[in-house]
Each structure stands twice: as C-alpha cells, then as structure tokens.
Amino acid sequence: MMTLYNDDQLCAGALSVLADACASETDARVKLWFGTPLIMDEAGVVDPELSAASDRWCGRQGPAAARPMWEWCLEESIPPDAFLVEKASHLQHMRRERDGNVGDWSFSVRLANSGAWARYVGQTVSRYRVQAGSVTVAGRGVEDHRAFEPACELRMPPEHEAAKQRSIGTCAWSPSAMRAPASAAVAPHSMGAWPVAPLVVIALMLLTPRPLWLWALNYKS
C-alpha cells in the first residue's frame, strides 16, 4: 500500500526501489519502507538546500537501516507520503480516511506502538511540491503532520523517555486548543534537564496571542 497525493511525485524507478526492498526484507518486524524526499517549488524546480535541511532535521541521512518505528517517529523521519507499508498493517492501524495525509504521523505512531520496525532505503524516492496552499513545514502555514496528542501516545523503552519529551516539546508550539496541554508537556518536571533557551523560546510561542499567529501565518514563505 502506498499513499501519494497530488502535491507529490515519485522519482523514476522509486516504486521498484521500495518494492525490491520489501521483497528482499529478511526481518519480519519491518512493516514499512521509506526513502528521502526532495522539495520542489510550484514550477517543479528542486531546492537542494531546503531538501538537505529537511533531511538533517528529520534524521534521514546515512546508509540504509532498519530501526524500530518509535525511533524514526522521534524525529519524524518517515516522510508524510511516498512510503510503502504492508497492507495488513495499514488496514489494522488506519483509523480515518485522511490517514496518510494530515493523519499520517498518527498512523506512524500507532504502527510504532504495535512493535513494528521501518527500513530507510537510503535513496531519494519522491519529490514534494510546495504550493500556495501548502500547510507543512516545507511550505506556507503550520505543520499538520506532527500533532501533540500522538506524540504523547508514542510508546518506547523507559530509558528513552527524555527523548520523547523533547519530541513532545517540538509539537507544543501550536496555538489555540493545544496550548494548555502543551504547557504541561514542557513543564520542568516532565522535561528533565532541558537547556534554558529552548524552554524560553517555547514559552514565548505558547504565550503568543492567537490573532498574532493568524496574522503571521499569512506572511510565512
């Protein structure tokens, strides 16, 4: 099962790359296969700097590797679209018709909580087109693919709880209804020994009035 939307494009041979990775898989725990996406503008021109920055931010670098889904989820390494997933796993964990789009990271978290692993194939497989109506971190607007509630639901070994709290912190900037639970998530008792600067930045973002957020989003590029 592969989910692909009209703002995405597969690279030449990409489906074969993912299908071959799936067919040659030797680890029964691996239920999902993914590669690296490129980011292009509305004219179809790839932005290599933005693409590289996105890969660094999401931890999509280095050679092919299979790891537990929860590890990939901590950095949101799995791209929103253009991954190949076992059909049975997709049917088991999909809850909404929008899963694979706005709800895609929620799907990844549920798959992670089932004990599944994912394999990074170490190749570029898709291109994402930034459009005027885009609402992702690569385009204009807010990041829809990462949500506060799924971040709280992500399960992992206790020794990695601090990493989970940092992941929750990156979701905590959202305005409106998530502000109250987000404030609790970044409280010192739950975050452990976090550097002061990130906490100050997050606190300022949480205190920003909603009208100012809405005004600022109109000018995001």
Backbone bond lengths (Angstrom), bond angles and torsions (degrees), N, CA, C in turn:
res aa  C-N    CA-C-N  psi(-1)  N-CA   C-N-CA  omega(-1)  CA-C   N-CA-C  phi
1 M - - - 1.460 - - 1.516 108.96 -
2 M 1.335 117.52 126.20 1.455 121.97 174.70 1.513 109.05 -128.81
3 T 1.329 116.11 133.98 1.458 121.72 177.23 1.522 108.42 -105.24
4 L 1.327 116.74 124.68 1.450 121.35 -179.22 1.521 108.27 -139.42
5 Y 1.340 116.80 132.92 1.457 120.82 -176.05 1.516 111.09 -112.57
6 N 1.319 116.10 174.43 1.459 119.92 -172.32 1.521 114.03 -73.80
7 D 1.319 117.92 -2.02 1.461 119.63 173.49 1.525 110.77 -103.49
8 D 1.332 116.87 12.36 1.455 122.24 179.85 1.521 110.35 -126.07
9 Q 1.315 114.98 155.20 1.456 120.87 -178.89 1.526 108.36 -144.74
10 L 1.322 116.16 131.13 1.461 119.69 176.43 1.512 110.17 -76.03
11 C 1.324 116.78 141.94 1.451 120.90 173.00 1.530 108.96 -75.17
12 A 1.314 116.22 160.23 1.462 120.98 179.33 1.523 110.01 -58.98
13 G 1.325 116.07 127.38 1.457 121.27 178.43 1.509 115.57 78.72
14 A 1.334 116.85 3.59 1.463 120.24 -174.80 1.525 112.19 -65.32
15 L 1.328 116.14 -42.66 1.457 118.61 -178.68 1.522 111.08 -61.97
16 S 1.332 116.49 -38.16 1.464 120.34 177.24 1.525 110.97 -64.89
17 V 1.342 116.22 -38.90 1.467 119.87 178.83 1.526 110.56 -59.59
18 L 1.336 116.24 -47.78 1.463 120.05 -179.21 1.518 111.66 -69.84
19 A 1.335 116.88 -41.35 1.466 120.50 179.71 1.521 111.19 -63.95
20 D 1.328 117.01 -40.20 1.469 120.38 178.63 1.523 110.66 -65.93
21 A 1.340 116.22 -38.74 1.460 119.66 177.77 1.526 110.57 -63.03
22 C 1.326 115.12 -40.39 1.459 119.99 177.99 1.528 110.93 -65.55
23 A 1.353 116.63 -46.20 1.465 121.01 -176.62 1.524 112.79 -66.01
24 S 1.325 116.19 -30.49 1.461 120.12 -177.63 1.524 113.09 -95.91
25 E 1.320 117.20 4.80 1.460 121.42 -177.73 1.527 110.75 -62.92
26 T 1.321 116.16 133.36 1.465 121.50 -179.98 1.529 112.53 -111.20
27 D 1.322 116.64 -9.53 1.461 121.15 -179.00 1.523 108.58 -102.07
28 A 1.318 116.72 113.23 1.467 121.43 -176.08 1.524 112.33 -65.55
29 R 1.332 118.16 -16.20 1.466 120.61 -179.91 1.526 111.77 -75.53
30 V 1.327 117.60 -21.80 1.463 121.34 -176.08 1.528 109.69 -76.70
31 K 1.323 115.68 120.83 1.468 121.67 -178.25 1.532 112.54 -117.75
32 L 1.334 117.64 -5.72 1.459 120.49 -175.54 1.529 109.51 -145.79
33 W 1.347 115.54 143.05 1.456 122.07 -178.86 1.524 108.92 -128.95
34 F 1.335 117.08 135.58 1.458 119.46 -177.33 1.527 110.39 -149.22
35 G 1.333 115.28 161.73 1.455 121.42 177.34 1.505 110.69 -129.18
36 T 1.304 116.09 -152.67 1.457 122.63 -177.28 1.528 110.74 -104.70
37 P 1.331 118.63 135.54 1.464 121.03 175.54 1.531 111.68 -96.82
38 L 1.312 116.13 152.45 1.457 122.53 170.23 1.524 107.99 -102.29
39 I 1.320 116.95 153.25 1.454 121.28 179.02 1.528 108.34 -111.13
40 M 1.327 116.44 125.02 1.462 120.69 -179.60 1.526 109.54 -122.07
41 D 1.345 114.81 161.26 1.451 119.15 179.81 1.525 110.54 -87.41
42 E 1.321 115.72 -173.81 1.464 120.07 -176.08 1.524 112.78 -64.77
43 A 1.343 116.70 -21.88 1.462 120.78 178.85 1.521 112.31 -89.29
44 G 1.338 117.21 -1.53 1.446 120.82 178.93 1.513 114.48 89.72
45 V 1.335 117.62 9.98 1.457 122.18 179.76 1.523 109.32 -87.82
46 V 1.333 117.11 123.38 1.459 121.71 -178.01 1.525 110.53 -74.32
47 D 1.323 116.05 135.64 1.461 122.70 175.67 1.524 107.99 -98.87
48 P 1.338 118.34 99.64 1.478 119.94 -175.12 1.519 113.31 -65.12
49 E 1.335 117.35 -35.03 1.464 120.00 -179.39 1.518 111.30 -68.08
50 L 1.319 116.44 -45.03 1.457 120.21 178.77 1.527 110.55 -66.29
51 S 1.315 116.93 -37.99 1.462 121.12 178.22 1.520 111.10 -63.42
52 A 1.332 116.46 -45.46 1.463 120.75 179.64 1.519 111.38 -65.26
53 A 1.342 115.96 -40.38 1.461 119.93 179.10 1.526 110.71 -63.58
54 S 1.327 116.60 -39.21 1.460 120.96 178.23 1.522 110.81 -63.86
55 D 1.335 116.26 -41.40 1.470 119.95 179.71 1.524 111.18 -64.85
56 R 1.333 116.02 -40.58 1.469 119.20 179.11 1.520 110.38 -65.23
57 W 1.333 116.45 -43.55 1.464 120.98 -179.11 1.525 111.70 -61.99
58 C 1.338 115.79 -38.60 1.459 120.57 -175.43 1.524 113.43 -93.00
59 G 1.329 118.31 -2.28 1.460 120.09 178.65 1.514 113.94 73.53
60 R 1.357 116.34 29.31 1.463 120.04 178.92 1.527 109.29 -99.29
61 Q 1.305 116.33 67.09 1.449 121.51 179.54 1.519 109.56 -136.83
62 G 1.332 114.96 166.01 1.447 119.50 176.97 1.514 112.65 88.93
63 P 1.322 116.37 -175.45 1.472 121.12 -177.43 1.525 112.34 -74.48
64 A 1.319 114.70 169.85 1.469 120.19 177.52 1.520 110.12 -57.55
65 A 1.318 115.53 143.96 1.458 119.83 -178.36 1.515 110.60 -160.45
66 A 1.331 116.30 144.24 1.466 122.29 173.69 1.518 107.71 -106.47
67 R 1.337 115.52 128.75 1.457 121.24 -179.70 1.519 108.80 -141.39
68 P 1.324 117.49 162.27 1.462 119.53 175.83 1.524 110.66 -57.55
69 M 1.316 116.31 143.20 1.463 120.61 -179.49 1.521 111.96 -56.25
70 W 1.332 117.51 -35.39 1.460 118.65 -176.94 1.524 111.14 -63.59
71 E 1.339 117.78 -31.11 1.455 119.94 177.72 1.527 111.09 -68.29
72 W 1.330 116.41 -42.56 1.465 119.54 177.44 1.530 110.12 -65.13
73 C 1.329 116.82 -36.10 1.460 120.77 -177.42 1.525 112.16 -67.43
74 L 1.317 117.71 -28.96 1.460 119.98 -178.31 1.521 111.68 -58.07
75 E 1.333 116.61 -35.07 1.461 120.67 179.82 1.520 111.83 -109.09
76 E 1.315 116.74 6.44 1.451 121.94 -176.18 1.529 110.35 54.80
77 S 1.332 115.11 45.91 1.465 121.00 -175.38 1.516 112.56 -68.36
78 I 1.327 117.19 -32.33 1.461 120.38 -177.65 1.521 109.27 -74.79
79 P 1.337 118.70 122.64 1.466 120.45 -178.97 1.524 111.14 -60.17
80 P 1.333 117.16 154.05 1.454 120.37 179.74 1.528 113.48 -58.67
81 D 1.327 116.96 -34.84 1.462 121.07 -177.12 1.528 109.85 -132.71
82 A 1.310 115.58 174.38 1.465 122.55 174.49 1.525 113.63 66.65
83 F 1.308 118.01 32.33 1.456 120.09 168.76 1.526 107.88 -107.88
84 L 1.308 115.81 157.50 1.457 121.76 177.44 1.520 107.72 -105.59
85 V 1.317 117.13 129.74 1.458 120.52 -177.97 1.525 109.33 -131.32
86 E 1.311 115.12 145.04 1.461 120.56 177.58 1.528 110.32 -56.86
87 K 1.310 116.06 131.87 1.464 120.52 -174.89 1.525 111.80 -58.10
88 A 1.328 116.48 -44.04 1.467 119.41 -177.90 1.524 110.96 -61.93
89 S 1.332 117.07 -38.22 1.458 120.59 179.35 1.527 110.70 -68.94
90 H 1.324 116.10 -38.44 1.469 119.50 178.73 1.519 110.93 -63.12
91 L 1.306 116.48 -45.24 1.462 120.32 -179.70 1.526 111.38 -66.00
92 Q 1.322 116.07 -34.44 1.461 119.90 -177.52 1.526 112.50 -71.46
93 H 1.340 116.87 -37.46 1.460 120.02 -170.63 1.523 114.36 -107.91
94 M 1.306 118.81 -8.45 1.455 119.64 177.45 1.528 109.07 -74.23
95 R 1.317 116.68 132.00 1.460 120.98 -177.47 1.516 113.30 -116.85
96 R 1.333 116.95 -25.14 1.458 120.02 -175.93 1.517 109.04 -131.95
97 E 1.298 116.74 155.71 1.451 119.79 179.79 1.526 111.96 -67.04
98 R 1.335 115.88 -17.04 1.458 119.65 178.71 1.529 112.25 -91.22
99 D 1.316 118.47 -3.10 1.455 119.65 176.11 1.519 109.26 -56.95
100 G 1.315 115.70 134.99 1.446 119.97 -173.72 1.510 110.14 102.12
101 N 1.327 116.93 -9.88 1.457 120.48 174.91 1.526 107.25 -125.72
102 V 1.320 118.61 -106.02 1.457 119.86 -179.85 1.528 110.99 -62.55
103 G 1.314 117.03 -32.69 1.460 120.04 -178.18 1.509 113.80 -94.19
104 D 1.352 117.86 15.36 1.448 119.11 -171.39 1.524 113.61 -65.79
105 W 1.339 118.16 -39.06 1.458 118.41 -179.25 1.528 110.49 -69.36
106 S 1.320 116.90 -32.04 1.465 120.16 174.49 1.523 110.03 -60.84
107 F 1.334 116.12 -41.17 1.466 120.18 176.83 1.525 110.63 -61.84
108 S 1.333 116.59 -42.46 1.463 120.29 179.45 1.524 111.06 -62.35
109 V 1.332 116.62 -39.58 1.462 120.45 179.27 1.524 110.43 -64.97
110 R 1.322 117.31 -43.19 1.468 119.35 178.67 1.527 110.89 -63.71
111 L 1.326 116.34 -38.89 1.459 119.73 177.42 1.524 110.29 -65.39
112 A 1.328 116.16 -39.38 1.467 120.35 178.00 1.523 110.96 -63.31
113 N 1.328 116.78 -42.59 1.460 120.67 -178.54 1.520 112.78 -67.50
114 S 1.330 116.27 -16.64 1.468 119.27 176.99 1.522 111.67 -82.67
115 G 1.335 117.00 -5.35 1.460 120.88 -179.70 1.522 113.80 95.15
116 A 1.339 117.00 7.71 1.463 120.41 -177.23 1.527 111.62 -73.28
117 W 1.323 114.92 156.89 1.446 123.19 173.75 1.521 108.62 -113.17
118 A 1.334 116.32 164.58 1.464 121.66 175.54 1.527 108.53 -134.47
119 R 1.326 115.71 151.20 1.461 119.91 179.50 1.521 110.74 -116.13
120 Y 1.318 115.49 125.97 1.455 122.32 172.59 1.528 106.81 -85.87
121 V 1.326 117.17 123.13 1.465 120.18 -174.42 1.522 112.82 -85.92
122 G 1.327 117.62 -8.73 1.447 120.28 175.44 1.514 115.17 72.62
123 Q 1.327 117.94 22.08 1.460 121.64 178.27 1.523 109.57 -134.69
124 T 1.319 115.50 156.25 1.462 120.43 175.87 1.518 108.97 -78.19
125 V 1.322 117.00 126.68 1.461 120.25 -175.77 1.525 114.02 -120.76
126 S 1.334 118.33 -16.25 1.467 118.26 -175.90 1.521 111.17 -150.71
127 R 1.331 114.82 165.49 1.459 122.69 174.01 1.516 107.88 -126.40
128 Y 1.328 114.95 134.20 1.461 121.03 178.82 1.519 108.76 -106.81
129 R 1.324 117.00 129.71 1.456 121.86 -177.49 1.530 110.37 -97.11
130 V 1.330 115.28 117.96 1.461 121.02 174.51 1.520 107.98 -76.07
131 Q 1.325 116.87 125.17 1.453 122.18 -177.93 1.521 110.27 -124.05
132 A 1.323 115.56 167.27 1.462 119.98 -178.85 1.524 111.74 -58.17
133 G 1.324 116.48 -31.46 1.455 119.64 -178.45 1.509 114.13 -95.33
134 S 1.337 117.94 8.34 1.455 120.87 -177.41 1.518 111.18 -63.20
135 V 1.310 116.49 141.66 1.457 121.07 177.36 1.522 108.92 -128.81
136 T 1.321 117.27 50.28 1.461 121.75 176.69 1.508 109.06 -126.86
137 V 1.314 115.42 171.57 1.451 120.54 -176.23 1.522 111.43 -62.83
138 A 1.328 117.79 -23.38 1.456 120.67 -179.27 1.520 112.32 -84.36
139 G 1.313 117.42 -10.48 1.457 119.57 -175.48 1.506 112.11 -126.79
140 R 1.311 116.67 -140.80 1.457 121.76 -176.53 1.531 109.30 -102.38
141 G 1.289 115.89 134.84 1.460 118.72 178.11 1.509 111.64 110.39
142 V 1.316 116.65 -160.79 1.454 121.22 -176.24 1.519 110.55 -99.53
143 E 1.319 115.24 164.96 1.461 121.13 -179.28 1.525 109.20 -82.55
144 D 1.322 116.16 113.38 1.463 120.56 -179.28 1.527 112.07 -88.54
145 H 1.319 117.31 -19.49 1.457 118.87 -170.46 1.522 113.31 -81.39
146 R 1.308 117.27 -17.75 1.456 119.45 177.40 1.523 108.11 -111.97
147 A 1.293 117.56 128.16 1.455 122.00 -176.39 1.529 110.00 -126.33
148 F 1.324 114.67 151.66 1.460 120.59 -175.64 1.519 112.22 -65.88
149 E 1.339 116.70 -48.30 1.466 120.04 -175.17 1.529 113.20 -60.91
150 P 1.349 119.40 -48.13 1.474 118.53 177.74 1.524 112.75 -60.34
151 A 1.341 117.08 -34.30 1.462 119.45 178.28 1.522 110.59 -60.82
152 C 1.324 116.44 -37.99 1.467 120.22 178.24 1.523 111.69 -70.17
153 E 1.330 116.21 -28.32 1.466 120.64 -176.50 1.519 113.22 -83.08
154 L 1.342 117.58 -16.53 1.458 121.03 -176.51 1.524 110.40 -61.79
155 R 1.328 116.79 126.07 1.465 122.26 -178.44 1.521 109.75 -103.47
156 M 1.350 114.88 141.59 1.460 121.22 179.50 1.516 108.79 -157.78
157 P 1.334 118.08 169.49 1.470 119.66 178.01 1.526 111.47 -57.30
158 P 1.324 117.46 144.86 1.470 121.78 -175.46 1.530 113.44 -55.23
159 E 1.340 117.47 -32.96 1.464 119.39 -176.92 1.530 113.15 -67.76
160 H 1.347 116.73 -10.63 1.458 120.59 179.70 1.533 111.94 -106.66
161 E 1.310 116.96 16.45 1.453 120.94 -176.55 1.532 111.85 -61.85
162 A 1.339 116.59 -35.57 1.469 119.29 179.88 1.519 110.86 -62.68
163 A 1.336 116.39 -39.00 1.465 119.94 178.11 1.520 110.51 -65.50
164 K 1.312 116.59 -36.19 1.460 120.03 177.35 1.522 110.34 -64.38
165 Q 1.314 117.07 -42.47 1.466 119.83 -179.30 1.517 111.19 -64.34
166 R 1.338 117.69 -35.12 1.461 119.92 176.04 1.520 110.43 -65.82
167 S 1.336 115.86 -37.82 1.462 120.03 178.17 1.518 110.40 -65.08
168 I 1.315 117.09 -40.85 1.462 120.99 176.96 1.526 109.75 -62.53
169 G 1.335 116.37 -38.25 1.456 120.31 -179.51 1.511 112.20 -59.88
170 T 1.341 118.31 -35.42 1.464 120.26 179.75 1.513 111.62 -71.69
171 C 1.319 117.61 -17.35 1.461 121.34 177.11 1.523 111.34 -90.60
172 A 1.322 117.27 -9.71 1.455 120.71 -166.15 1.511 114.49 -83.18
173 W 1.360 117.44 -3.37 1.457 118.70 -176.17 1.512 113.22 -79.84
174 S 1.340 117.71 -12.50 1.458 120.00 -173.38 1.525 112.01 -57.56
175 P 1.322 117.05 135.95 1.452 119.98 177.72 1.521 111.67 -75.32
176 S 1.302 116.26 -175.82 1.461 125.98 173.82 1.511 112.76 65.81
177 A 1.339 116.51 -130.45 1.462 121.50 -164.82 1.518 113.62 -65.48
178 M 1.340 118.56 -24.56 1.457 119.22 -175.82 1.517 112.75 -84.14
179 R 1.337 117.80 -0.45 1.454 119.68 -172.54 1.520 112.36 -63.68
180 A 1.316 118.38 -43.44 1.460 119.92 -177.27 1.523 112.69 -64.98
181 P 1.354 119.72 -53.27 1.464 117.81 178.33 1.520 112.17 -64.22
182 A 1.338 117.41 -30.96 1.453 119.85 178.83 1.520 110.58 -65.47
183 S 1.327 116.62 -38.25 1.458 120.16 178.85 1.520 110.36 -61.01
184 A 1.323 116.60 -40.07 1.459 120.24 178.73 1.519 111.05 -66.41
185 A 1.350 115.82 -34.59 1.464 119.81 -176.82 1.513 112.16 -66.49
186 V 1.328 117.20 -32.09 1.456 119.36 -177.32 1.519 112.74 -98.40
187 A 1.326 117.38 12.67 1.459 120.51 176.19 1.529 109.14 -65.03
188 P 1.353 118.07 146.23 1.460 121.09 -175.99 1.515 114.17 -54.36
189 H 1.337 117.48 -36.00 1.456 118.27 -176.37 1.527 111.67 -68.16
190 S 1.312 118.65 -24.94 1.460 120.07 -178.74 1.514 112.59 -96.03
191 M 1.355 116.95 -20.76 1.451 120.17 -175.55 1.511 112.95 -92.46
192 G 1.309 118.16 -13.44 1.448 118.57 -177.62 1.520 110.58 74.03
193 A 1.340 116.49 -151.98 1.469 121.49 -176.30 1.518 111.02 -85.14
194 W 1.307 116.79 71.32 1.469 122.21 178.84 1.521 109.65 -82.04
195 P 1.342 118.37 145.94 1.465 120.07 172.47 1.527 109.89 -59.31
196 V 1.322 116.38 150.59 1.457 120.75 -175.60 1.521 111.85 -67.88
197 A 1.335 117.06 -40.83 1.468 120.59 -173.76 1.526 113.19 -57.07
198 P 1.361 119.62 -50.00 1.466 118.11 179.29 1.515 112.99 -59.65
199 L 1.330 117.35 -36.24 1.458 120.34 179.98 1.525 110.84 -66.31
200 V 1.326 116.51 -39.20 1.458 120.32 179.09 1.518 110.42 -64.65
201 V 1.348 115.85 -43.78 1.469 120.21 -179.92 1.518 110.46 -61.65
202 I 1.344 116.60 -46.51 1.462 120.74 -179.07 1.529 109.94 -63.68
203 A 1.335 116.73 -41.38 1.470 120.11 179.88 1.521 110.83 -60.78
204 L 1.339 116.73 -42.74 1.456 120.11 179.04 1.520 111.46 -63.76
205 M 1.337 116.75 -38.63 1.463 120.56 179.69 1.527 110.40 -66.87
206 L 1.325 115.69 -38.45 1.468 119.47 -179.64 1.523 111.50 -67.96
207 L 1.325 116.38 -28.86 1.458 120.41 -177.77 1.526 113.12 -87.37
208 T 1.320 116.26 -5.67 1.466 119.59 -179.41 1.534 109.75 -66.48
209 P 1.321 118.88 127.88 1.476 121.28 179.50 1.535 111.06 -61.19
210 R 1.303 115.73 142.89 1.470 120.84 -178.35 1.537 113.02 -55.79
211 P 1.356 120.08 -43.09 1.480 118.86 179.37 1.523 112.62 -57.42
212 L 1.345 116.72 -34.70 1.460 119.48 179.75 1.521 111.07 -69.87
213 W 1.358 116.65 -37.36 1.475 120.52 175.06 1.526 109.63 -59.33
214 L 1.310 116.38 -48.98 1.463 120.24 -177.27 1.520 111.59 -62.13
215 W 1.340 116.16 -37.93 1.468 119.50 177.57 1.515 110.64 -66.55
216 A 1.338 116.92 -43.39 1.466 121.33 -176.43 1.521 111.63 -66.16
217 L 1.335 116.98 -36.59 1.462 120.38 -178.21 1.516 112.10 -65.42
218 N 1.309 117.51 -23.19 1.463 120.60 177.20 1.524 112.52 -67.67
219 Y 1.337 115.60 -18.23 1.467 120.21 -176.24 1.523 112.86 -114.71
220 K 1.319 116.27 9.74 1.473 119.09 179.21 1.523 109.00 -74.07
221 S 1.322 117.20 135.84 1.467 121.77 179.21 1.507 110.38 -122.25
